[in-house]
Amino acid sequence: MQIVKSILTNNPCYKAGRKISVKGLMLHSVGCPQPSARVFVQSWNGPNYNSACVHAFIDANTGVVYQTLPWDHRGWHGGGSSNNTHIGVEMCEPSVIKYTGGSSFTCSDKAKAQECVKRTYDSAVELFAMLCTMFNLNPMRDIVSHKEGYALGIATNHGDPEHLWRGVGLNYTMDSFRADVKKKMENKEDEPMTNDERKKFNALVDAVGTLTKKVDKLEHKMIYSWVDENMPDWAVATVTKLKKKGYLQGDKQGKLNLDDNMLRMLVINDRAGIYGE
């Protein structure tokens, strides 16, 4: 799912600046043959558009979600008390339908219409799963359609989005929608990573690997017992000199047992002339 932030900053609803405690989610359908979410974003983002404002539109051509209000902003979408408690999301509709009155419409290309509706349905399922998780909502209890909101007495009299699903010949229902959202939430860990998630995961793996090497180096210091190929080149001359002078003799076996910090100290002193020529 791709979310594009397109906040309607010029809409009077946004400027009102009211916040809500999110108690539920309301699913809408735009009620006109316009599949492009951008069209709604552009036309609603003005100071004179004071009749409606939702939290998001789902594009019917791409399935992309255009977020148009902060999720906890009070919207103008359901009418009644639902505006005080619910996030409202509009699904765009196919261009091949034509409304004949109320919730009735004709369809000139059923296959194309179904493709568009399936696209918005799938994105809505994923979006609502995300929002339910974000606001600790129960998908089986806290999700309603605009139509169901009217039946509950918290929204105005609309038939969306069930009329759209039924009109294009799909067997979607709000019960199936809620069940799909619940399933999406339960199975989220089994979903394949997106490209962006994969990049972040790989970056995290690399960071952990680098940190592990640093910790390992700290916990398992390199000890130099002899002047051999293991000793850093920059320290060989100083250590050889100190051995010849008798300053470094090692233990009973002749092991020097020097670590990197000790080598650095010896080299610094040597370069300062402390040990002579």
N, C-alpha and C positions, 0 to 999 in steps of 0.2 A: 504494500500500500504506500502510495506517495501522497504526502500532505504538502500543499503549497500555501503558505501564509499570505492571505490577501485581505487583511483586516479592513473593514469598511469605516475608515477613520472619519470620513465626511458625512456618514449617515447620522441623523439625529439620535438614533438609538445608541450608537456607540458614544456619541458626545454626552448623552445623559449620564454615562458612567456608573450605572447602578450594577451591583453585584448580587449574586444569588448563592445560596447553599444548594448545590446540585443534589436533587433527590431522584431524578429520573431522566430518561432520554425519550424524545419523541421523533418518530420517523415520518417524514413528509415526502410528497411528490409534487413537483412544481405546477402541474395542472395545465400545461401548454406544451406544444411540440417543439421544444427547444433543448437540444442535447448539450449545448455548450455552457459550462459553468462560468466561463469568462464573460459571457454576455450578461449574465445576472450580476456578476461582480462589478462590471463597469456601469450598468444602469442603476444599481442600488447604491453605489458609492457617491452620493450627492446630498447636499443639504436640503433639497426639496423632496427627497424620497423618505417620507415620514409615515408610510403605511405598513412597512414590514422590515424585519431584519432577522436573519437566522445565523446560526453559528457556523454552518458549512453548507457547501453545495458539492454534489458528486457528479462529475462530468460523465455523460452517457457514452461519449466517444472513446474515452480513455480510462475511466474509472478513477481518475485522479481526484483527490479530495481538496477542495479549496476552502481553507478555514477563514471565515469572514468576521468572527468575533472571538475574543478570548473565551475559553470554555466556561468560565465562571461569570461571564457578563450576562446581565439580564437581556434576553432577546425579545423580539416581537414576532412570534411565529405561530403560537397555538391559540392565542386569545385566552380570555379567562385566567384562572389562577395558574395554569401551566407555565405561563411566562415567568412566574416567580420561583419555579422549582425545576424546570426541565430544560435540557439542551435540545435545540431543534436543528435537525439536519434535513436538507432538501435533496432528493434525487432528481436529476434532470431526466427529461423524457425524450423518446425517439422523435425524429423529424417526420417520420412516415405515418404518424397518426394525425387525425383531425377531429377536434371536439365538435360534437353536434348539440350539446346542451348538458349542463350539469357534469356528471361523471361519465357520460356516454361519449364514445368516439368511434370513428372508423379507422381502419388500418390498411394502408396500401401495400405494405411489404411485411408480412408477419415474421418472416425469418430474421430480417434486419431489426425489427422491433424487439424481438426476443433477445437478440444479441446485446442490444443496448441495455435492456432491463436486467439481464443476467449480470452484466458488467457492474451496474450500479448496486445491485443486490449484494454481490460478492464484496464490493468495497465497503458497503454499509455494514455488513457482518463484521468485517475486520475492524472498521472504525469503532463500532459500538462495543466490540470486545475490548479494545484499547481503553475506551472511556469508562466502561464498567470497572475495569481494573484500576484506572486512575482515581475514580471516585468511590470505589468500594461498593458498587451497585450489584444487585442480584438480577441477572438478565431475564430470568423467568418472571420476575415481579415488577421490575423497575423500567421496563421498556414498553412503550405503547405507540400506536400509530395515531395520526391526527383523528382518524375515525373513532378509534377506541377512546381517545381523550374526550371527544364529544359525548360518547356514551357514559363516561365517568363524570361528566359535568365540569370538566376542567378546561375544555377547549371549544372552539366554534364548530359549527356544523359543516364538516367536510367528509369526503369519502376516501381520501388518500391514505396510504398508497395502494390499498387492496384493489381499488377499481382498476389501476394500471396493470397489476399482475393478472387479474382476471380477464381484462380486456384483450391482452395479447396472447392469452391461452397458456399461461404458466400456472402451475399449481402451488405457487408460493402463498403462504398465509403468514399472519403475524406469529402464530404458534410455531410454524416451521422456522421463521426468522429468529425468534427468541432461542429456539433449540440450537440453531446453527451458531449463534453468538456464544451460547454456553459451551458448545463443542469446541469452538475456536479457542476459547479461554482455557479449556482443559487440555487441549492438544498443542498449545503454543510452543512448548519446549521441543516438540517434534518437527516444527516447521524448518525448512531449509533457510540458511542465512541469506540475506540480501547482499549485494555487492558491497554496499557501505558497511554493513555489519561484519562481513568477512574481512574487510580492510582493517577495521577497528580491532577485530579479534586477532589478526595476524600481528598488528602493531603491539598488542598487549603481550602476545607470546614472545615477541622479540625483546620487549622490555623486561619481562620476567627472566628470560634467558640471560640477558646482560647482567641483571641484578644477581642472579644465581652464581654467575662466574665471579663477580666481585666478592660475594659472600664466601664462596669456595676458596678464593685466593686469600681472604683474611683468615679463614679457619684452617687452611692448609698451607702455611707459609713455606716457601722454598728455602731449604737449608743447604748452604754450600760448605761441604766438608773438605773439599780439595780444590786446588787450582787446576781445573780441567775444563772441558768443553761446556759444562753446565753453568760455569760462572760467567756473568756478563763481561763483555770485552772491556768495558769502561773501568772495571774494577781489578782486572788481572794484574796490571803493572803495580798498582799500589799494594795489593796483597802480597805479590811476589817480593817486593822491596821490604815489606814489614817482616816477612818470614826470614829473609836473608839477614836482617838486622837483629833477629831474635825477638822482635816485639810480638810476633804471633807464633805460638808454638803448638796450639791445639791441645787436645786431651791426651790421655795415655796412648791412644792409637794414632795420634797425630791429626785427628779430625778437628777442623777449624770451627765448624758449627756456626757459621755466620749467616744471618738473614739479610734481606735487602736493605733494611734500615741501617743495620750495622755497616754494611758495605758502603752505603752513601756517606755515613759519618766519617769513615776512614778515608774515603776519597777526598771529601771536603777538607779534612785536616791536612791531608797530604798536599793538596793544591795550595793550602795556606802556608806551607813550609814547615809545619810543626814537626815532621819526622825527618827533616834535613834532606840532603841529596841522596 
